[in-house]
Amino acid sequence: MTERRLSPLDKLLARADNALRTLTPGTIQAERSPAPTADSPGSEAQPGTLPADKRRHVLGLMRINHTGEVCAQALYQGQASTASLPHIRHAMEEAAREEEDHLAWCEERIRELGGVPSRLNPIFYAMSYAVGATAGLVGDRWSLGFVTETENQVVKHLESHLYQVPESDLRTRAILEQMKTDELKHAVTAKDAGGADLPPPVRHAMTLMSKVMTFTTYRL
């Protein structure tokens, strides 16, 4: 069966649809669950009661993670829009679909903690899409290398957050653990597919942008 060729307008509408679904709370639903009867990792665990200060801190951490998944959607969509090889483009689109689960899980946990996603998400989506599209234009090896570095930095963030989340908060910890597993898989897959090692200045710039994102979205 031959794959339908999309017109430029079709592709533009598909990208716009993804952006709207990503930025509109409640529109993306998780399609998989590690547990057969659970809607998200840790959903079978008792919510428990967190002290007000710890609840606010966990809420801030989950808001950071949610915005990180918004950025991941934009990055993968941007890279897919400019990737030259079909299998690379499809890999980016598949990774974006898997990241949708993370987006839904983080949003659900934010609501449970009594919060809302960051108001800065549209800005970070636009910035990340532009970065992803630029990486795709530079070349598929560099685009894959960008995925590898991005996912490795995300894993470090998740490890840091797991250290800060109380042991009693089983729901949040289960979500972060599953996300960490998935992000590691994406990093390895991109590297094995031929991802190039990014130059140190590029890695440092990515780290700086990540620090700006975490500082602002924790609060807004």
Order of alpha helices (4+ residues) and beta strands (2+ residues): alpha-alpha-alpha-alpha-alpha-alpha-alpha
